[in-house]
Each structure stands twice: as C-alpha cells, then as structure tokens.
Amino acid sequence: MKKIVLISCVSKKLARAAKARDIYVSPLFRLNLAYAESLKPAAIYVLSAKRGLLALEDQIEPYELTLNTMGIGQIRAWASSVLSQLAAVADLKRDHFVFLAGDKYRKFLVPHLTNFEVPMEGLTIGRQLHFLSQRT
C-alpha cells in the first residue's frame, strides 16, 4: 500500500510555463505542498481543473479554469478522467490517498477509493492555513 497525496490546483499562478510544483503560487498551495512532502508519500499529484492529474514535475502553461465554475456534469466528466489517470499510477483499492483539496475536487473521486483521508475537512481557508503552518 502506497500513500499518495492529492492537492487541488489554485487560481494564483505564475504568468509563464513552469513545473506543476512551481506554477501554483498561492500561500495555501505552497503550504499544502510542504505538508504533503512532510508526510513522505510515495507520490504527490495536483488535481488540475484543466489537465486532470498532474505530477509535480509536469511542465504546464498557465490557465484559467476551476471546478467552482463548472456544472455537475462537467465535474463528473473531469472526475472520471482523473480516476482513469489515477488508476494508471496507483491502486485505487489498496493505496491510501490523502486529499488536500476541497469537496468539489474530491466528491466524485472518493466513492471509488477504499482508503482515503481528508485531514482538513470542513476547515475554512484561514483554519487550513493555520493547520498547515503548525505542521510545516
């Protein structure tokens, strides 16, 4: 069983192409990444509204898209695509997934996963920042 951390993308990005680990520049993403790395997982991926599942080293262009403005059908289609991508790199039934992502980014993924946790479930952004600051 591998531990895999999934971090949602954020709107604040660099204005140029960069690796996924570098393109997202909000304080929340930076702290999520630091916390994810402290967990010593087998892998960390970004849940990108535009590109689905991104490895931290994937080079991408900046984009403006969020699940928050998508309809339920679009989010379901996005989640189906992400599940296919995830199944190619992980065992959905055996591996343990840690979500550092809001409900819209995990809602249609978690029913297909056997082992998962959401350490900051229900916390406001401010409380998430506090949680992460205390642990990094």
N, C-alpha and C positions, 0 to 999 in steps of 0.2 A: 504494500500500500504506500503510495506516494502522497505527500502533502503538496497541493497546488493552490496558489493564491491568485485570485481574480480581482483586479482593480478596475473600477469603471473609469472611462475617459472623462475629461473635463473640458469646459469651453475655452479656458485660458491656455493658449498655445503659442509657441514661437511662430514668427511670421515666415519661416523658411523650413525646408525639409530637414528632418532630423530623425534620430532613432526614437522609437516609441518611449523609451525611458527618459528621453530628454525633451521631447516636443511639448509635453504637458507640463505647464509651469505654475499651476496654482499651488498655494500652500497645502491645501488638502491632498492633492495628488503627491506632492513631494513627501509629506508625512506618511501617507499610505504606503508609498514605495519603501521608505526607510523602515516602517513597521513590518512590511511584508518580508523584506530582506532579513530582519532580525529573527523571523520565525524559522529561518534556514530551510525553506521549502525546496522540493525537487525542481519546481518551476514557478515562475510568476508570469502572468499574462495580463494584458489590458483588454477590457471589453470595450471595443470601439463601436460607436453608433454607426460609423460609416463602413468600417472594414471588418467588423466581427472580432475574432480573436487575434490579438497581436502579441508576438514575442517581443520582449523588451529591446532586442537588437534589430527589429524590423525597421527599415528606413521608410518613412512616410512623409507625405506632403501635408501641410496644414489643411483643415477642413472645418466647415461649419455645419454640424448635424448633431442632434441629440435625440435620444429616445423620448425626451419630455415633450417634443412637438409632434411625435408620431401617433397615428391611430393604433388601436389594439391589434388590428390585422397586420400592420407593418411590424409591430413589435413581436408578434408571434412568428412572422417570417424571419425576422432578424434572429430570434432565439433558436429557431430551427437550424438556421445556417451556423450559428455559433456552436450548437450541440454537435453538428457534423464535424466542425473544425476541432472541437474539444475531443471528440471520440478518436480522432486521428493521432492525438498526442497523449491521451490519458485513458484510464479505465473508469468509465462513468459509474460503475457499480462498486469498484474496490477502492479507488483513490479517495482521499479526503480533500475536500475543497473548502477554502476559506474565502468568503466573499467580503471584499472591501468595496462594496457597491450598493447603491440604493435599490429599492424594491423594483423599479421598472427594469433595471438591468439584471435582476435575478429571478423575478416572478415566474417566468416560463422556463427557466433552466433548472431550478431546484427540484421540481417534480420528477426529473429524470436522473437525479443524483441520489445515491444511497447515503453517502457520508458527507455532510457539509456543516459549516457553522457560519454565523454572521455575528462577529464579535461586537459590532456597534449597532445592532438592530434597534431601531426606534430612537436613536440619538439624533438631536439636531446637529447641524453643521458645527456650531460652536462647541457642543459637547464632544463631537467626533474629534475636533482639533485638540481639545483638552485630553481626551483619551489617548490619542496618538502621541501628543507631546510628552505625556507621562511615561510612555513606553519606548520612546526612541532616544 
